[in-house]
Structure formats: structure tokens, C-alpha cells
């Protein structure tokens, strides 16, 4: 029994691990080894008198169309390849065509068809007993499972590929090592990935296709480890001649890595120029993941330059793209479930046909018994009882098969229900992830924008039913870490990330139950104090400022670092006598102005703004005359831990 047959049986039996392993997505030809093997077999065909020019041309056209963002003309090209294969049979090219067709089917979500195509390709590989072709099929299986986040299965298939190739082809062995390295990068094991890349480099000669893959992958891992110098060195090793003829996807990855290198080295303007140019290329294309990375890079670069508006725009676009990617992953998992269900229903139909065939055979047997009864009258009684016995057994067998079928359908229905519930749970978890900051674990702006309107509505109802002096407000405290850029420049971004995590922990210990903390962006945080009397909040803010100032921030190998923070505070409603006089957006902007004043007045400080009812100052008047004049005219009162004059 071949391996492809085993895979099909696994799908029928409901073995999810083996069944998933059959859903392989084949990538473009990864190295010169496959083309060399196909060329050698085609040369043999020519010696045998077969002409393969048309077959080669049609296969090359199909590869070109697939590489060209899945142009729909590829379906016609695929038909041409099949027609030419009938005229000029070639098992090696047939295997390659099957993998390409499976790639197309997989791209458009036809998982069950892709399963059959890859199984056929595996059968041909076993028939040819060629280690390179077998390794190619195994590596394709591994790449699909990596895309589906089945990392354990992906690693197993890569190991099968290495076992198949052995030491016979160093270049293709290096290619599979690069793929395994990318798997380690996906799992966050960047140092293990670097070791595999170094091992692969010893197997390669200069200016090979795999060498390009290796340098790009090495650069990515180096950036993950915060080593931009190593990443730039790897990119500079690439031959400019090869770079000039990169595919669209290779060029996007190459330029993305260059931009990330500039970003980590503090060359923010160069990073922005590259990222903007490449981002325009990704629109209306299949490169959603690269598009999201470019948007995040632009947000980080603009943030470092202090251009908050541009940073906010690209951060919003990044979140929208991530939501689209998450939706795409959820759809892929639903399609997998549908493919399994369709396969099982097909197997059920096959069983029903087998039952009908058995019944037909039983009827023939009954006719034969009747003929024997007529021919041998002296055995009539014996054969009569024999006939009834056989008929009874058939009846019992039919009832048994019906019972088994009903049991199978019940189990299938139960499994579909279970998997549907699991998928719903995964969707819920993905939604929760979209509301959280990946570095600190705090809520993000997406979460804030989803809940703020409900919180404001609660406050407005409370003020409409209670005296203004007794109602609770919603206080916004904007917090910024002082001189955070100096920490990144002096100790590196890894140290900066560590400071952000420790700072987040301090914020969580200070807030009350029911309040929530949001990472507002970069080193800026927002605390929303719910059900708070505005006179109580300054004491909490002062406690937070003092705790941060005395906290020894641990930077691992460096000495503990003392840092400080600046805080701006304002409460909604800003005018207690007229709740709608200032919107929550305007109150948040006032908190931001107070934060700016705290920084301008010397940092390590907090400033709280409050409205003076007797002033009758409107939001339009405040915008027109500015905060400094409003404070000077005592239309707005100010509280602070600072004793010296404040600057706005």
C-alpha cells in the first residue's frame, strides 16, 4: 500500500493529524535540484524519440502565470500541460504539474482536490524512487502545515525530506534546512534558526537560488534578535544581478528587510522611504502579510520621529490588515472542515453502493438455489430450509449494516458539532487577541474605541439622574515615560521593551478594580478611572508617579535604571453643570495638553485640569484662546505636584 493510499484511509477514519498532513500546498520550484532532475529525465525522453518542446513551453508558461499573482489564464495553461502530457508522457513533469495544480487548488480553497493531487504526486515519486522528487513533495507538505500553524507536523515532513535526500544533493538539503529555520522563526526560536542557516551555508556555493533564500531568512532572524548589523551584512551578500530579477514576492521581502534594518539602526527616514514605495505595490495583491508588516514599520518609524498623526494613521491601517488576515485564517480552517466532511460523505456513498451490490449478489444466489431445487426434487425440503436460513442471515446483515450506518452518521454529526464549537472558541480567542497589546498584555486602542462610547453613556445617564456634585466621572490620565528614546538609543530596543513591560506591571498595581490601562502607543499609556470622584484621582496619580520614580528597572546585564514619567489628567464631564459642553475627545485632548505641560515644566510631574463653573468658558472659546490663557484667566484650575510656575 502506497503512502498516498494511507493518507486517504486516514481521512476516511477521521485521523485529523494524518488527514491534515495530506492537505499540502506546493510552493514554486525552490532550487536547481528539481529542474536538474526534470531535465535529465526529459533528455532521456528525447533519446527515446519523444519531442518535449511543447511540453516544456506549456509548463514554463504555467509557472510564470502562477508566479504572476495567480493570473486566471493559468487554468488554460494547465489544460495545455495536461494535453501535452498525453502526447508526450513524462512522469517527472507529470509530478511537477500535479504539484502546481495542487498549489492552485489549495490557493482557492479546494482542499479535498488538492489532497488527491498531492497523493498522486507522492505515488509517482515513489514509483520513480527519486530522492530529490520525494524530498520536494515532503517539503511542500511541510510548508502547507507551517502556513496552517501545524508546526509539529511541518517539522516531521521536513525531517522526512532530509531523510529522503540524505547527503546526495547538498544544495537541496540546504534548501530544506532553510525551511526548517523558517519554522523555528515562526516558533520564536531565532537562535536555533541561525544555527540551521549557518549549517545550510556550508553546503552552498555562491550565487545560487537557495543562497538568496538563505540570506533573506538569515536577515529576518537577525532582526528578530535585534542584530541589524548582521542583517545588513547578509543582505549585502546578495548578488545585485540576482536582486534585479527577483520575483514580486522576493523583492517585497528584500525591501521590507532593508527597511526594518534601517529602522533598528535609527535611520528612520530611509526606512520610511523604502516602506512607502513597497506598500503601494502590495495593494490589490495577495501579499497581505507583507502589507501588514510595512504598515507596522511605518507606524513605528513615524512614532520615533514624533509624527504622531502619521503614526496613528498607519497603526490603524495595520490593525485593519491584521483583522483581514485573521479572517482569512478562520476561513481556511472552515474550508478544511468542509473538505473533511465532503470526503466522509463520499465514503459513505461508496459504502451504500457496496451494500446495493451485495444485495444484488444475494438475489442471484437465491435464483441459483431455486434452480437447484427444481433440478433435485429429493433435496427440496433441505434446500428450502437452507434458503430460509440464508434469507434470514441476509436480513440480519442488512439490519446490522443499517445500524452501523446510523451509528456512523451520529458520530459524524457529533464530530462536526464539536469542531464547529471549537472553531467558535478559536474565533473568540482571536477577537480577544485583537484587543490586546502583544508586548505588554495591556488593552490596546482597538479595545478603547470599542468600549468608550458605552462608558460615556453611563456617565451621562448618571449625571442626568444625580446632582452634579454627587455623580461619578470618567477620568483620563495620559502617561508618558520620560527620555524613553534615550533608553532605546543607549541600551537597545530589547531593553526598551523590558522597561515597557515593567512599567505596565507598575500601572496594574496602582489602578483600582474596575479601572483599565491601555497602551496608547510607543511609550505612552492611558489609564481610565471609572466611577471616580475627580478630587480623589490626583492622589492616585501622585502615588503612581512616586512609585515609578523609586522603582529600580532591571535591564539584565546593566545596572538597575531609575526613570520617571509625566502625567496629564482631565475628567469627563469637564463641565459638571453642562455634561455635553466638552466631548470626551476634547477632554482626552486636554489631558494630552496637561501631559505636554508636565513635560515642558520639568518632567517627573503630573498636572490635572479642572473647569471653573463661574467662568462660563465654552469649548470653542478654549480652542480659540488656548490653554495657557485659560489657565491664566482662571477659567481652568490646575493641580500639580510641582511648586514652580507651570508652562503650557
N, C-alpha and C positions, 0 to 999 in steps of 0.2 A: 504494500500500500504506500502511495507517494505521500510526501508531506502536504501537498495541496489537498488530497483527499482527507487527511487527518484534520486539516483546518476546517473543511466543510462539515465533517462529522461533529467537530467541536461546536460549531454554530447551532447544529440541529439539537445537540444535547444540552445547550444552554450554558456551556462553559464560557463565561464572559472574558476571562483572561486570554484564552486561546483565540476566541472569536474576534476580540478586539485586535489581536495581533495580525489578523488577516486583512484588516482594513488599511492597506499600505498606500501611501501617497508617494509617487515616484518623482524625484526631482530631475533637473536637467543633467545631462551626462557629466559626471563630476571629475573625470580625469582622462588622461590619454590612454589608460589601460583598456577601457571598454572599446573605444574607437579602434585601437590596435587589434583587439581580438576580432571585432566585426570585420575589419579589413582583411585579416588573414583568412577568415572563412569565405569571404567574398572572392578572394583571389583563387581559392580552391574551386569555387563555382565556375569562374571564368575558364580555368584549366579543363573543367569537365564540359565546356561548350555552352555554358549558360551566360546570357547577357544581363548584367545587373545595373547598367547605366540609368535606366528609367527608375528602377527601384531605389537606387542611391539618391537620385534627384528628388523623388517624392518624399523620401524620409527626411532629407535635409530641409525641404520646404516645410514639412510638418514641425520640425524642431524650431525653425525660425518663427513660425506663427505662434507656437506656444510661448516662446521667449518674449514675443511681442505683445504682452499683456493679454493673452488668450483671445486673439482675434478669431471671430466666428468662422472665417474662411478655413480654419484648421479642420473643421468637420469634413469639408470637401477634400482637403489634403489627406486626411485619414482614410477616406474611401479610396483615394488613388493608391495609397500604400498597400491596402488590402488587395486591390485588383492586381497590382504588380507582383505581390507575393504569390498569387495564384499562378501567374505566368512564369515567375522565376522564384521557386521556393528557396528559402534560406532560413534555417532555424534561428541563427544568431540575430538576423534582422527582425524576424518574427517576434523573438523575445523582446527586443528593444521596442518594437511597435506596440506590443501588448502593455509594456510598462508606461509608454507615453499615453496610450488610450486610457489606462487606469488612472493616470495623473489627471487627465481631462475629466473623467467621470467623478473622481474624488473632488476636484475643484468645484464642480457644480452640484455636489451633494449626493450623487448616486453611489452610495457606499456598497450596496449589495452587488452592483455590477462591477465596481472596482475590485471587490473581493474575488469574483470569478476570474477576472482578467489577470490579477496577480497570481492566483493559483495556477492558471495556465502557464504563466511565465516561469513559475517555480518548477513545474513539470518539465518544461523544455530545458531549463538549466540543469536539472537532474539527469535528463536524457543525454545532454551534451557532456556532462561531467566536467564542466569547465569551471575552475575555482574562481576566476575573475567574474564571470557572469553570475555565479551563485552569490558571491560577495556583494555584487551590485544589487541583487534582489534583496538580500538581507539588510543592506544599508538603507535601502528605500523604505523597508518596513520600519526600521529604527527611526527614520526622520518623521514618518507619519505619527508614530506614537509620541515622539517628542512634541509635535505640534498639538496633540490631544492631551498633553501633560501626563502621559503614561510613562513616566521616566524609568521605572523598573523594567518594563517590557522593552523600551527603547534600548536600554543598556544591554539586555540579553541578546537582542538582534544584532547590535554592533559586535558583541563578542562572537556570535555565530559567523559574522562576516570576517572577522580577524582569523577565526579558526579555519574558515574555508580558504582564505588567501594564503595563510601560512607566511613563509618567507620568500615566496616565489616572485612577488611583484612589490618591491619596496615603495614605489610611487603610490600604488593604490592602497597599500597598508597605511601609508602616511595619511591618505585621504580619510580613511575610517578613524584613525587616531584623532584627526581634526574634528570629525563629527562627534566623537566621544568627548572631546574637550568642550565643544559647544553644549553638550548635555550637562557637564559639570558647571559651566557658566550659568545655565538655566537653574540649576540647583543651588547656586551661590557658592560653589566650591572653586573659587577662582585660582587658588594656588595649585590645586590638582590639575586644573585645565592648563595652566602654564607648563607644568611638568610634561603633560601629554604633547603639547605643542613643541616643546624642546626635543622630545623623543622623535616626533614626526620630522623635524627639520634635519635631523641627522640622516634621514632616509631619502632626502630630496636633492635634486640638482637645481641650479639656479634657473629662473625664468620658466617655470612650469606652471600649469594651471593650478595645481594643488598648492604650489608656493604662494600664489595670490591668496587663495582661501586661508592659508596658514597665517600670513602676515595680517590679514584683516581680522581674523579671530584672535590672534595674539594681541593686537592693538586693543580690541574690545576688552579682553581680560585685564590687561594692564591698566586701562582706565577704571575698571571696577575696583582695582586695588589702590587707586589714587596715585598711579605712576605715569603721569602724562609724558615724561621724557622718554620712557621705554616705548610708549605707544607711538610717539612721533618717529622714533628711530625705526620701528617696524614698518610704518607707512612709507618712510623714505627709502626702504629697501626695495620697494616695488619698481619694476622697470617701467619708465614713462611710456614706452611703446605699448606695453600691455594695458596700462591705465587708459590710454587713448581709445582702446577698442573694448572697454568694459561694457557689459550689458547694462540696461537701465537700473536694475536692482543692485548690481555690483557698484555702479557709480554712486548711487544714492548712499549705500552703506559706507563707501570710501569717504565721501564728502561729510557724512554725519560724524564719522570717527575723527576727521580733521577738525571739525567744528568743536567736538567735545574736548579734543586735546587743547585747542586754543582756550576754551572756557576754563579748564582746570589750571592752565598756566596763567590765567588772569588777563589774557588778550581778548577782552570781551567784544570789542568792535569787529575784529576779524571773525570771531565765532558767529556774530550776528549776520555779517555779510554773506558768509557761506550758507548759513541755515535758511535765510530768507530766499536765496536763489534756489536751493534744493526743495524748499517747502512748496514753491509754486509748481514744481514738477510732479509732486505727489498727488495734487488734486485730480479727481476723476480717474484715479488709478487704483490698483489692488494693494498698494503699499501703505495700508492704514497704520501698521505698527511703526514704520519709519516716520510717517507723518506725525504720530503722537510724540515720538522722541524728539523730533525737530521743534515742535511746539513747546515742549517742556524745556528744551535747551534755550529757546528764545526767551521764555519767561524768566529763567534763572539769570541769563545774561543781562536783560534789561533791569532786573531787580538789583544786580550788583552795580549797575551804572546809576541806580537811583531813579530810573524812569518808570515810576510805579504804574502809570496808566497803560503803557505798552506791555509791561509785565502782567498786569491784570488781564488784558485782552487775550494774550497768548495762553495764560493759565486757564482761562475759561474755555478756549478752543481745545486745549489739551484734555480737559475733563470731558468735553463732548465726544472727542475722538475715542477716549478710553471707554466711555459708555457704549459707543458703537462696536468696539472690539469685544466687549463683554457680551453684547447681544449676539454678535457673530459666533462666539464660543458656545453660548447657550443653544443657538440654532443647530450648530454642529452636533451637539450631544442629543438633541431631539431627533435629528436625522439618523444618527446611529441606532437609536432605539427603534425607529420605524423600520430601518433595514433589517434588524434582528427579527422584528415581528413579521415582516413580509416573508423572510426566509422560513420561519417556522410554519407560517400558514401554507407555504408551498409544500413543505414536507408533509403537512397534514393531508393536503390534497393527494400527494403521491400515495400515502398510506390508504386513503379511501379507494383509489384506483386499484391498489393491490387487493383490497378486500373484494371489490367487484370481480376482479379476475379469479380470485379463489372461489367465489360463489359460482361463477361460470364453469369452473373446473368441476365443482361439485355436481352441477346439473348434468354434465357429460357423464360423470361417474354413475349417476342414478340411471341414465338411459342405458348404460352398459349393463347394469345389474338387471334391468328389466329384460334385455335381450337374452341374457344368460338364463333368466327364469323361464322364458318361453322355450328355449332350447332344451333345458334339463328339467322336465316336469317333476321328476322324482326328488329333486332338491328344492322344490318350490317353497315348501314350508321353511326350511333352513335359511334360504336366501331372503325370504320375506322378512324373517326376524332380523337378519343381517342388514337389510335395507333400512328397517326402522331404527336399528341401532346407529347406523351411520347418519341417518337424518337427524336423530336426536343429538348426536355429537356436533353436527354442523350447527344446529340451532343453539346449543350451549356455547359453541365457539363464537357465533355471531353476537350473542348476548354479552359474552366476555369482552369481545373487541369493542362493542358499543360502550360498555362500562369503562374500559381503558381509555377510549377516546374522550368520553365525558370528563374523566379524571384529568387527562392531559389538558383539555380546554380550560378546566377550572384552575389548574396550576398556572397555565399561560396567562389567564386573566389576572390572577393574583400577582404574578410577577410584573405584568405591565402596570398594575395599580401601584405596586411597591416602587418601581422605577420612576413612575410619574411623581410620587410623593418625594422621592429623593431629589428629583430634578427641581421641584418647587423649593425644597430646602436649600439647594445649591444657589438658586436664584435669589433667595432671601439673604444668604450669606454674601453674595456678590453685591447686593444693594447696600448691606452694612459696610462692606469694604469701600464702596464709593463715597461713604460719609466720613471716612477716617483718613487721617494723615499717616502715610506708611512709615515715616521716620519716628514720630513721637507717640503715635497711637491716639492722639487727641482728635476731636472733631475737626472737620475742615470747613471751608467756606460753603461748599455744597450743602452740608448739613445746616449751616446757619441760615442760608437762603430758603431752606425748606420749612424751618420752624419759626422764623422771626415774625411772620405775619400773624400766626396764631397767638404768639406771646403778646404782641402789641394789642391784639383784640381783647385778650384777657385783662390787660391793664386798663384799656379804655372802658370796658364794662365795669371794672372795679371803681373807677373814678366817677362814672355816671351814677352809681348806686351808693356811694360813700362820700362823706365830706373829704375835700382835697387834703386836709391836714392829717387824715387818718388812713388814707389809701396807700398801698404799696406801689412803688415804681419799678422800673426796669433800668438798672444802672449798667452803663458800658464803660469798661476800663481797658483802654488800649495800652499795651505794654511793649516796649522795645528794649532789647539788650544793648547796652552802651558799648561802643567800639567793637562790635562783633566782627566787622570786616578785618580789623587788626588781628583778631584771633585766627581767622582763616589764613591770612597772609603769613602770619608768624609760625603757626603750628600745623597748618594744613586743614583741608576740608574734613578729614576724619575727626580731628579734634573739635572742629566746629560742630559736627553732628553730635559728638558726645556732649558738648555743652548744651545743645538744644534739648537733648533727652533729659539731662539732669535738671535743666531749668523747668521742663514740663512737669517733672516729678514734684518740684517745689510748688508749682502752681496748684497741683492737685491737692496738696496737703493744706493749702491756705483756704480754698473755697469752701463754702458751706454745702450741705446736702441740698440738692435741687438746683444749684448754680452749675454752669458748664463753661469749659475752657475750649477755645478754638485757636488752632494755628492759623493766623491771619495771612501769613506769607513771610518767607525768609526767617528773620529773627524777630518778627512781630507777632504778638499774641493778643487775643481778645477774651476778657472774662465778662460774662453776662450774669449779673447778680439779680436773681429773680425774687419777687416778694420782699424787696429790701426797702427799708426806710433810708432816704438819701443821707440823713445825718449819721447813720451807722457805717456806711461804706468807707469813708475816709480812714477810719481806724483799721479796717481790714487791709486797705491798700498800704497803709504805713507799715503794718505787720509784714506784708509781703516784701516791701522794699527793704526792710531791715534784715529779713531772713536771707534774701538774695545777697545783700552786701556782706554778710558774715559767713556765707556758705563757701567751703573750700571745694572748688570744682576740680575733679580728678581728671587729668589728661594722661593717664597711664605712666609713661616713662618720664614725663615732665613733672615739675613741682606743682602742688595744688595752686590753682589760679583763683584770684579774687576778682569778681566782676560786679557790675551794678546794672540797674535798669532804670528807665524813665517811664512814667505812667501819666496818662491823661484820662480824666474821669468826667462823665456827664450822665445825667439821669433823664429818662423819658417817663412822664412828660416833662419837658423842660420848664414850661409854664404851667404850674399846677392849677391855675384858675381857668386856663383855656387849653385843654388837652391837645387840640388839633392845631394850635398855633405853630408848633415846630414838629415836623415829621421825624420819624425815628432815624431816617437817613441824615437829616440835618443835625440831630443830637449826636449821632456817631461821628459826623464831621467835626462837631465842637470838641468831642473827646480827642480827635486827632489833632486839632489845633492846640488843645491843652498839652498833649504829648509833645508837640513841637516846641511849645513854650518851656516845658520842663527841660528839654534837651538844650534849648538856647540859653536857659538860665543857669546851666552848670551841670546837668545830668544828675544821676542818683537822686531823683526827686520825683514827687508827684504833684499834680495840680488838678484841683476839682473846680468845675464851673457850675454856678447856680444862678437861676433867674431871680431878679428882684421885682416883685409884683408891682410895686409903685412906679416902676419905670415905664410901663406900657410899651416896651420895646417889641416890635414885630420882627419876624424872621427876615423880611425884606429890608427893614432898616438895619438889622445887624449885618447882613451881607453888604449893604451899601457903605456903612461907616467902618466896618472892620472890628475884629475882636479887641484890639488894643484900645481903640477909642471907647468901645462899650464898657470895658473894664475901668478905664479912666473916669468915665462919667457915672460909674457905679450903677449902671443899668444891669450889669452882671457882676455877681460877687465871686470872689476867688478864695479858695483854701489851698494851702500847700505846707509841706514840711520845711520849706526854705524860709529864711528870715530876711534875706536880701531882696531888693526890688526885683520883680519878675519881668522878663522880656517876652514879647509876643511878636 
